[in-house]
Amino acid sequence: EAILVASSDKAYGEQPRLPYTEDMPLLGSDPYSASKACADIVARSYGLTYDLPVVVVRASNAYGEGDVNMSRIVPSVVVPALRGKRPVLRSDGTLLRDYIYVGDLAEAYLALAERAKEEGVRGEAFNVGSGRPLSVLEFTRAILRAVGREDLKPVILGEARGEISRQFVDISRIKERTGWEPKTSLEEGLRRTVEWYRENLGRLPSPPS
């Protein structure tokens, strides 16, 4: 048995250098990122105090089948595009992020769970991402290619406030200590994702306007 804590790269907050490494301080300042940082610290403290096999997973932005939160980028782009409408981006499109396919993220959790009691894994934090940062606009265009609607130009509102401009992680530690690495290309991950939305489009809501 092991305890894996679902943290996030948001726990790091804004850092002076990139990519984020696990030895950086947790500086999350908004309520969401601060909650991730606090859970991260408390969980690891319990692991040390009570000798528990606790492992923290600081994951980047996951995407894939089954996500029906229409405020998130993939459904908010795919669903309108499948309905022939232009997707709307709240940001200016320049924010740099790391997007990981959910299947690869699940494999990372399994790899860490299997080794959670081993030296070098037990009590540690691990970044998990694709290792391929993209701007929001680049990712949006990749989604539209997967849908087959590159003709639909996104509406860019530029209204997002308080967002960190550049945020992505170094995944060297998990690769070295477990052998895990992402296997799904962006193109393949988006192909599988779009296929799911296409099959389920009739019962999905529209993104908030």
Secondary structure, 3 states (H helix, E strand, C coil): CCEEEEEEHHHHCCCCCCCECCCCCCCCCCHHHHHHHHHHHHHHHHHHHHCCCEEEEEECEEECCCCCCCCCHHHHHHHHHHCCCCCEECCCCCCEEEEEEHHHHHHHHHHHHHCCCCCCCCCCEEEECCCCEEEHHHHHHHHHHHHCCCCCCCEECCCCCCCCCECCECCHHHHHHHCCCCCCCHHHHHHHHHHHHHHHHHHCCCCCC
